[in-house]
């Protein structure tokens, strides 16, 4: 065997291993023929040029690439091998792998080399102790090379140095361990969880630091998924959910701060940093978060923020100036701010010390002079609050600070300091003090209002306390009566000694009163002079007492309950903002008190009403139970019958006996003749004359019949005998019946007729028998006039009438259903004929269209127009759609033929294993091209089957076609077959009708087609065999189809006396064909 470099062969059945960039490199290189390469006929020079380019490309790669033959001798190596082995590759060609890499490395690699030479691609990582140098971590890929006879003639080896990666992995692992140790010791918590698309999560890990931070142990937090989230502030909880959705579910890291209620109840601040990555296996995002306690930092930040805010506010509002007083010259030097503080112009110059003292109020003048004298004499500093008289007559408050400057001899030579205008601060202190006093008084008013639930007491307290708080001349409460368009005075208070102006109950008109309309809209009304108010009523009040008005609406929810009205004399100050705020606060509390009082009285009223209702309901319930038992007995007797005569006769008999009426009748309406015929009757006394068969015109008792035909029940109390019946129960002549009269009262629910009782009045209850909004008849019940029908009895009769209607409907529906079954069978036959006819009619036009398209394509090719890619694309679409429509038409024709069951079976006996392999042969290469794994598990023993294999081949092809179409990449398709023992009970309990076609007495076999990676929802498994049905939203690959394939498959299997079913689990789907070894006819003959 020659030791010269081996020419790289192309692996049989494998794609070119060169990347597109490498192929481009080899194609663009200068074609030079290498020395020493033999020439070959017919394109050998080009081939040699490409091999040289490939050699150069492989030499440039930083990985070891070699080719080893079946005898484990090296035939090719790239230049990297020379670097690794420190030997020329020409010295290594022809040597065994053992010699090249050394015995120790060979012992580790030998098992993988054997696998490669057996035809398997192998990838492994190991630390190989090569002959030269120290052991080297490598990643090795071994790819077998087949010759034309499918024999392994060697393998390709790709060896990559992964020393850097291994070192990095080791470093990363050590870093993770160190980080985990640091986090466990530090005041931090590490959390790992799975985040799903619906924002739910499952914990995987929580570090022990969780207990130190949150107060809850890691076990507590992981046991209760919602515990951590429930302890967050609502605002922060929503913020975190939003960040989870917008960032973590997008793979973006997130950092946020949140507030958490510690287990001890304290609110703490935390900072969290989280990152995520998507896990396709778990269909979720893996998130790792680190939380640290930043409560101390937040407190510091808050204190700093407040300090900065106060400083900024002080710098903004404070007016500070500096000054100097030279004791030698007695001269005072001011900054610009000093002039502004004292209200002087700089052009006027600094005042003298004596002039300056005169600007202060006398008391402060003496204090300042004493402090300055003390500073000069003793060198002591001072701080004084002084009052300065401004040129406009106002008083400004100043804070003066002074400091003495002492020379080397200890003598005071200068005073210097600052002066700050603190007028606003002093005014604010005064205002705050006043506000605090007002708030205390307001709280006293509110507490007084809340002490009672009695409205008059609440009103009296509110008006009295508010008048005292704001020094008002009157306070009143007015209620708005929208239905009466007026305002009703509820309470009024005037100070002692003042005459009462109005009495409670005074009505103030709403229409034409602008103030009232504003209040009704919830607006506050403030008038500095009530004489400006419009409306005659308001003008009359203003003329009686001119004053200032403040009208505050009392709102309960969004509705205006009334008005809280305040009055002040014109001689007093206008309404201040704080007074309006106080009035609004009192009005709000007053509205709450009104609502609570009304609710309290409503609760009391409800309690009383409920007690009465409970007693009444208890009595009614007992009566209802008794009547319910009667209704059940009647219902049990009529609901199972389909005989109209038995239904109605049972109803009138049971009603008459159960309610103790004198007579109970069932009549049927004939709207054509406008009559009611009494067909069924119950009489309490046998001696009473029967009315059965009596025909009554609807013009007798027209109001009663009109109400009954409208679906309403009727109660009637008659002065005289009813039409058609005498007082003794005998029939009454029609002319006498016309003269009888009824007096009735009607309401929305029923029609009742009542009159003053005379001799032997009759109480009548008529209830319609309704069927589908149509009155079929009615039930008539008669009682002595003194005994009116109770509500429960009326409801019992209505329910019995409903049960009669249901029973009659069932009886008539039964007859109608029989007619519909026949009609549906006829329509189904017409439908099949229509599909068959349409399919035949469409086949010829589609053939013509296809032929015309092919001819047009030939003509366009001749004219050179077909070279346009867009035209070729359009023709490709046209041909594809023609083929698809032709397949659809053929499927419809096949479905019609199978439904008609007119074609005889062409029985053939074949060996099952070889037949399945033959049919599945085209799908082997297709599965390989789609990177799918197609396996066969077939019986080794010969299994001969007699059936129509044309049908069976179409079914198996359809199932394999679907398996290849819907199975994802790298998933498996498995075809198996075996004999099965079918029990009769199992077949009878089968969910599919086709499975019950199998004859259990004959031997059967089953063919299973299973594909993994896709499932069919259980509710859809029976429906997929329906014509034109496709599972909604279950085709991620967007494959086309008509929904006829599986329907045809099941019909074809049933045609050859078999069954087709589907089953599956979470990861796979299995279609099963079950067929007898012999058709039923041949099986019966064999048994004979």
KOLLUM-926270 format. One record per residue (C-alpha): residue in three letters; x, y, z. Coordinates in steps of 0.5 Angstrom, whole numbers, plus 500, padded with zeros to 3 digits. Layout:
// KOLLUM-926270
AlaXYZ;...
// end
This chain:
// KOLLUM-926270
Unk500500500;Unk503507498;Unk505512503;Unk503518499;Unk498523501;Unk491521500;Unk487524495;Unk480526499;Unk474522497;Unk467525498;Unk463521503;Unk458517500;Unk451519501;Unk453525505;Unk453532503;Unk460536502;Unk463538508;Unk465545506;Unk462551508;Unk459555503;Unk465560504;Unk470555503;Unk467552497;Unk467560494;Unk475560497;Unk476554493;Unk473556487;Unk476563486;Unk483560488;Unk488560482;Unk488553479;Unk495551479;Unk496543478;Unk500540484;Unk507537483;Unk507529483;Unk499529482;Unk497524477;Unk493526471;Unk486523470;Unk482523463;Unk476528462;Unk477533467;Unk483531471;Unk486537471;Unk480541474;Unk479536480;Unk487536482;Unk486544482;Unk480543487;Unk484538491;Unk490543492;Unk485549494;Unk482544499;Unk489542501;Unk491549502;Unk484551506;Unk485545511;Unk492547512;Unk489554514;Unk484551519;Unk487551527;Unk484544528;Unk487537526;Unk483534520;Unk485527518;Unk483521514;Unk484514516;Unk482508512;Unk479501514;Unk486499516;Unk487505521;Unk492508517;Unk493515516;Unk492517509;Unk491525510;Unk493530515;Unk493538515;Unk498542517;Unk496543524;Unk498535525;Unk505537524;Unk505543529;Unk501538535;Unk506532533;Unk512536532;Unk513531526;Unk513532518;Unk506529516;Unk510526510;Unk513522515;Unk506520518;Unk502518512;Unk501510512;Unk503509519;Unk497507524;Unk493511529;Unk497507534;Unk504509532;Unk502517531;Unk498518537;Unk501513542;Unk499507546;Unk496511551;Unk492516547;Unk490510542;Unk487506548;Unk482512550;Unk480513543;Unk480505540;Unk472504542;Unk470510538;Unk474508532;Unk471502532;Unk464505532;Unk466510526;Unk469504522;Unk462500524;Unk458506520;Unk457510526;Unk458518527;Unk462519533;Unk463525537;Unk467525544;Unk471529549;Unk477527552;Unk484528555;Unk488524550;Unk496523552;Unk499524546;Unk506522545;Unk509529544;Unk507534549;Unk503534556;Unk496531555;Unk491535551;Unk483536552;Unk480535545;Unk474535542;Unk474529537;Unk469528531;Unk469521527;Unk465521521;Unk465514517;Unk466514509;Unk462509505;Unk464507498;Unk459505492;Unk458498495;Unk456501502;Unk462499505;Unk466503510;Unk472504507;Unk475509512;Unk473515517;Unk474523517;Unk477525524;Unk476533526;Unk480534533;Unk479541536;Unk484543542;Unk479545548;Unk484547553;Unk482554553;Unk474552554;Unk476547559;Unk480552563;Unk474557562;Unk469552565;Unk474550571;Unk474558572;Unk467559572;Unk465553576;Unk470556581;Unk467563581;Unk460560582;Unk462556588;Unk466562591;Unk460567589;Unk455562592;Unk459562598;Unk460569598;Unk452570597;Unk451565603;Unk455569608;Unk453576605;Unk446579607;Unk443577600;Unk438572598;Unk439568591;Unk433566588;Unk432561582;Unk425560579;Unk422558572;Unk417564569;Unk412562564;Unk408566559;Unk402567564;Unk407570569;Unk406565574;Unk412562576;Unk415555580;Unk421556585;Unk427552584;Unk432555589;Unk432560595;Unk439561598;Unk439561606;Unk440568606;Unk432569605;Unk431568612;Unk435574614;Unk432579609;Unk425577609;Unk424574616;Unk421567612;Unk426561611;Unk427559604;Unk423553605;Unk417557607;Unk418562601;Unk418556596;Unk412552600;Unk408558599;Unk408560591;Unk404567593;Unk407568600;Unk413573597;Unk408576592;Unk403577597;Unk408581602;Unk409586597;Unk406593597;Unk401593591;Unk404598587;Unk411595587;Unk407588586;Unk404591579;Unk411594577;Unk415587578;Unk409584574;Unk410589569;Unk418588569;Unk417581568;Unk413581562;Unk416587559;Unk424585560;Unk425578563;Unk420575558;Unk424578553;Unk431575556;Unk433582558;Unk436583565;Unk432588570;Unk434591576;Unk429594581;Unk427596588;Unk421594592;Unk418595599;Unk417588603;Unk413587609;Unk418583614;Unk415577618;Unk416582624;Unk411587620;Unk416592619;Unk417595612;Unk423594608;Unk427596602;Unk430591597;Unk434592591;Unk433586586;Unk437584580;Unk435579575;Unk437576569;Unk433570565;Unk434565559;Unk429561555;Unk429554556;Unk426550550;Unk425544554;Unk421547560;Unk417552555;Unk419557560;Unk424562562;Unk430561567;Unk431567572;Unk436568577;Unk435574582;Unk439577587;Unk436581593;Unk439585598;Unk437589604;Unk437597602;Unk433599608;Unk439603611;Unk441606605;Unk434608603;Unk433611610;Unk440615609;Unk437617602;Unk431620605;Unk434624610;Unk439627605;Unk433628601;Unk429632606;Unk436635608;Unk437638601;Unk430640600;Unk430644607;Unk436647605;Unk434649598;Unk427651601;Unk431656606;Unk436658600;Unk430660596;Unk426663601;Unk431666606;Unk434673605;Unk440673608;Unk445679608;Unk452680612;Unk455686615;Unk461689619;Unk462694624;Unk469697625;Unk470700632;Unk476704630;Unk472708625;Unk465707627;Unk463705620;Unk458700618;Unk459696612;Unk453692608;Unk452687603;Unk447689598;Unk442684601;Unk442688607;Unk439694604;Unk434690601;Unk432687608;Unk432694611;Unk428697605;Unk434702603;Unk437704597;Unk445703596;Unk445710594;Unk443713601;Unk449710604;Unk450706610;Unk446709616;Unk450710622;Unk449706628;Unk445710632;Unk440711625;Unk440703625;Unk438703632;Unk432707631;Unk429703625;Unk427697630;Unk421697635;Unk423700642;Unk424694646;Unk428690641;Unk432697640;Unk435696647;Unk436689647;Unk440690640;Unk444695643;Unk446691650;Unk448685646;Unk453690641;Unk455693648;Unk457686651;Unk460684645;Unk465690644;Unk466689652;Unk467682653;Unk468679645;Unk461674646;Unk457673640;Unk450674640;Unk443671636;Unk437676636;Unk430676633;Unk428683632;Unk422687629;Unk424692624;Unk419698622;Unk419698615;Unk417705611;Unk410702609;Unk409701616;Unk409694616;Unk413690621;Unk419685618;Unk422680623;Unk430679622;Unk435674625;Unk441678627;Unk448674629;Unk454678631;Unk461675632;Unk467679635;Unk474680632;Unk480680637;Unk487683635;Unk493680638;Unk493684644;Unk486681646;Unk482688644;Unk476687640;Unk477691634;Unk471689629;Unk464686629;Unk461682624;Unk455678622;Unk449676618;Unk442679618;Unk436674615;Unk429676614;Unk425671617;Unk418675616;Unk415669612;Unk418664617;Unk415668623;Unk408669619;Unk408661617;Unk409660625;Unk403664626;Unk399661621;Unk401654623;Unk399655630;Unk392658628;Unk391652623;Unk393647629;Unk388651633;Unk382650627;Unk384643626;Unk383641633;Unk376645633;Unk374641627;Unk376634630;Unk372636636;Unk366638631;Unk367631627;Unk367627633;Unk361630636;Unk357628629;Unk360621630;Unk357620636;Unk350619634;Unk346615629;Unk340619630;Unk339624624;Unk336630628;Unk341629633;Unk347629628;Unk344635624;Unk343639631;Unk350638633;Unk353639626;Unk350646625;Unk351648632;Unk358646633;Unk360649626;Unk357656628;Unk361656634;Unk367654630;Unk367659624;Unk363665628;Unk357665623;Unk350668624;Unk347662622;Unk348655619;Unk343650616;Unk342643613;Unk337643607;Unk335636603;Unk334636596;Unk328633593;Unk329631586;Unk322628585;Unk318634588;Unk323639585;Unk324643591;Unk329643597;Unk327642604;Unk330645610;Unk332640616;Unk335644621;Unk338651622;Unk342654628;Unk342661630;Unk347664636;Unk343665642;Unk339671643;Unk338672635;Unk331671633;Unk330664629;Unk329666622;Unk326659619;Unk322653621;Unk324646619;Unk320644613;Unk321650609;Unk321648602;Unk325652597;Unk324652590;Unk328649585;Unk326651578;Unk328658576;Unk333658582;Unk340658579;Unk344657586;Unk340651587;Unk341648580;Unk349649581;Unk348645588;Unk344640584;Unk350639580;Unk355638586;Unk358645585;Unk360649591;Unk357656591;Unk360662595;Unk357669595;Unk360675598;Unk353678598;Unk347674597;Unk343680594;Unk347678588;Unk343672588;Unk338671582;Unk331668583;Unk325671587;Unk326666593;Unk333668594;Unk332675593;Unk327675599;Unk332672603;Unk337677602;Unk332683603;Unk330679610;Unk338679612;Unk343681607;Unk349677608;Unk355672606;Unk353665603;Unk357659603;Unk353653600;Unk357646600;Unk353640597;Unk352634601;Unk354628596;Unk353621598;Unk357617593;Unk356621586;Unk349623588;Unk347630591;Unk343629598;Unk342636600;Unk346642602;Unk350645608;Unk349652608;Unk353657612;Unk351665613;Unk356671615;Unk354678616;Unk356683611;Unk360687616;Unk365681618;Unk371679613;Unk369675607;Unk370668606;Unk377665607;Unk380659604;Unk381655610;Unk374657612;Unk372654605;Unk376648607;Unk373647614;Unk366647611;Unk368642606;Unk371637611;Unk365638615;Unk360637609;Unk364630608;Unk363628615;Unk356630615;Unk355626608;Unk358620611;Unk354620618;Unk347621614;Unk349615610;Unk351611616;Unk344613619;Unk340611613;Unk343605613;Unk342603620;Unk335605619;Unk335601613;Unk338595617;Unk333595622;Unk327595617;Unk330590614;Unk331586620;Unk323587622;Unk321585615;Unk325579614;Unk322576621;Unk315577618;Unk318574611;Unk321568615;Unk314566618;Unk310567612;Unk315563608;Unk315557613;Unk308557612;Unk308557605;Unk314552604;Unk310547608;Unk304548603;Unk309548597;Unk312541600;Unk305538600;Unk304541593;Unk310538591;Unk309531593;Unk302532589;Unk306534583;Unk311529583;Unk306524583;Unk302527577;Unk309528574;Unk311521575;Unk304518572;Unk304523565;Unk312524564;Unk313517561;Unk307516557;Unk306517549;Unk299516549;Unk295523549;Unk289520552;Unk292517558;Unk296524559;Unk290528560;Unk286523563;Unk291522569;Unk292530569;Unk285532571;Unk284526575;Unk290527580;Unk289534580;Unk281534582;Unk283529587;Unk289532590;Unk286539590;Unk279537592;Unk275541587;Unk268539585;Unk270538577;Unk276538573;Unk276538566;Unk281538560;Unk279542553;Unk282542547;Unk282548542;Unk280548535;Unk281555533;Unk278554526;Unk271553529;Unk273558534;Unk271552539;Unk273549546;Unk271541546;Unk271538553;Unk275531552;Unk277529559;Unk273530566;Unk274529573;Unk267529578;Unk267529585;Unk260526585;Unk258521581;Unk251524580;Unk254530577;Unk252530570;Unk258529565;Unk261535561;Unk265530557;Unk264531549;Unk261538550;Unk263543545;Unk263551547;Unk264557543;Unk269562544;Unk264567544;Unk262565551;Unk267568556;Unk271571551;Unk275575556;Unk277568559;Unk279565552;Unk283571550;Unk287571556;Unk288563556;Unk290563548;Unk295569550;Unk298564555;Unk295567561;Unk292563567;Unk285566569;Unk281566576;Unk274567575;Unk268568581;Unk261568577;Unk255571579;Unk251566575;Unk252559572;Unk258558567;Unk256558560;Unk254550558;Unk253548566;Unk247549570;Unk248550577;Unk247543579;Unk252541574;Unk247540568;Unk248543561;Unk246550559;Unk243552553;Unk247556548;Unk242562548;Unk242562556;Unk249562556;Unk250568552;Unk246572557;Unk251570563;Unk256576565;Unk262576568;Unk266582572;Unk273581572;Unk280585574;Unk286584570;Unk293585572;Unk300584568;Unk300577570;Unk293574570;Unk286575569;Unk282575575;Unk274576575;Unk270577582;Unk264579584;Unk259580590;Unk257573592;Unk250571591;Unk247565591;Unk251559590;Unk257563586;Unk262558582;Unk270559583;Unk273557576;Unk281557575;Unk283556567;Unk290554566;Unk293554558;Unk297548556;Unk302551552;Unk306548547;Unk312552543;Unk308558545;Unk302555542;Unk296554546;Unk293546545;Unk288546550;Unk286548557;Unk285545564;Unk278548568;Unk278547575;Unk271549579;Unk270550586;Unk265553591;Unk265561590;Unk267561598;Unk273557596;Unk278561592;Unk284558589;Unk291559593;Unk297562590;Unk300555591;Unk294551588;Unk295556582;Unk302554581;Unk301547582;Unk296547576;Unk301551572;Unk306546573;Unk301540572;Unk299544565;Unk307545563;Unk308537565;Unk302536560;Unk305540555;Unk312537555;Unk308530555;Unk304532549;Unk310535546;Unk314528547;Unk308524544;Unk308529538;Unk316530537;Unk316522537;Unk312522531;Unk315528528;Unk322525529;Unk320518525;Unk318523519;Unk325527520;Unk329520520;Unk326518514;Unk327525511;Unk334526513;Unk336519510;Unk333522503;Unk337528504;Unk343525505;Unk342520499;Unk341527495;Unk347530498;Unk352524496;Unk349524489;Unk350531488;Unk357531490;Unk358525486;Unk355529480;Unk359535481;Unk366531482;Unk364528475;Unk362534472;Unk369538475;Unk374532472;Unk373534465;Unk374542466;Unk380541470;Unk383536465;Unk382541460;Unk385547464;Unk391542466;Unk392540458;Unk391548456;Unk396550461;Unk401545459;Unk400547452;Unk401554453;Unk407553457;Unk410549451;Unk408555446;Unk411560451;Unk418556451;Unk418556444;Unk417564444;Unk423565449;Unk418568454;Unk418562459;Unk425564461;Unk422570465;Unk422567473;Unk416571474;Unk412567469;Unk415560471;Unk413562478;Unk406563476;Unk406557471;Unk408553477;Unk402555482;Unk397554476;Unk400547475;Unk400546483;Unk393548484;Unk390544478;Unk394538481;Unk391540488;Unk384540485;Unk384534481;Unk386530487;Unk380533491;Unk375531485;Unk378524485;Unk378524493;Unk370526492;Unk369521487;Unk373515491;Unk368517497;Unk362517493;Unk364510491;Unk366507498;Unk359510500;Unk355507495;Unk359500496;Unk358498489;Unk365496487;Unk367488489;Unk374487493;Unk380484489;Unk383479494;Unk390477494;Unk394474498;Unk401477500;Unk406476505;Unk405482510;Unk412484512;Unk415484505;Unk409488502;Unk410493508;Unk417495506;Unk415495499;Unk410500500;Unk414504505;Unk420504501;Unk419511498;Unk418514505;Unk425512507;Unk429517503;Unk424522504;Unk424521512;Unk432522511;Unk432528507;Unk427531513;Unk432529518;Unk427524521;Unk428517524;Unk424512520;Unk424505524;Unk420498522;Unk418493527;Unk415487523;Unk414480525;Unk420475523;Unk416469521;Unk412470515;Unk405472515;Unk400471509;Unk394476509;Unk388475504;Unk385482502;Unk384488497;Unk391490497;Unk390496493;Unk385499499;Unk390497504;Unk396501500;Unk392507499;Unk391507507;Unk398506509;Unk401511504;Unk396516507;Unk398515514;Unk405515512;Unk404521508;Unk401525514;Unk407522519;Unk412525514;Unk408531514;Unk407533521;Unk413529525;Unk418535527;Unk426534525;Unk430529529;Unk423525531;Unk421518530;Unk416515525;Unk415507527;Unk411502523;Unk410496526;Unk405490525;Unk403484529;Unk398478530;Unk393480536;Unk388477540;Unk381481540;Unk376479545;Unk369480543;Unk368485550;Unk373489548;Unk371490541;Unk364492543;Unk366497548;Unk371500543;Unk369508542;Unk370507534;Unk364504530;Unk369501525;Unk373497530;Unk366493531;Unk366491524;Unk371486526;Unk369479527;Unk372476533;Unk372469531;Unk377470526;Unk385471527;Unk387479526;Unk393483525;Unk394490526;Unk399495523;Unk401501528;Unk404507525;Unk407512531;Unk410518530;Unk413522536;Unk414530537;Unk406531536;Unk400530539;Unk392530537;Unk388533543;Unk383527546;Unk377531544;Unk379531537;Unk381524536;Unk374522533;Unk373528529;Unk379527525;Unk375522521;Unk370526519;Unk369529512;Unk373536511;Unk374536518;Unk381539520;Unk384540527;Unk383548529;Unk390551530;Unk394545530;Unk398545524;Unk404550526;Unk407548519;Unk401550515;Unk401544511;Unk395544506;Unk389539506;Unk382538504;Unk380534511;Unk378528506;Unk384524507;Unk383520514;Unk375520512;Unk377516506;Unk382512510;Unk377509515;Unk372508509;Unk377504505;Unk379500511;Unk372499513;Unk371497506;Unk376491507;Unk372489513;Unk377492518;Unk378498523;Unk382505523;Unk383508530;Unk388513533;Unk391513540;Unk396517543;Unk400520549;Unk403527551;Unk409525546;Unk406521541;Unk401519536;Unk399512534;Unk394510528;Unk392503528;Unk389499522;Unk386492524;Unk384487519;Unk382480519;Unk387475516;Unk382472511;Unk375476509;Unk369474513;Unk366470507;Unk373466506;Unk373465513;Unk366463514;Unk368458508;Unk374456512;Unk370454518;Unk365450514;
// end
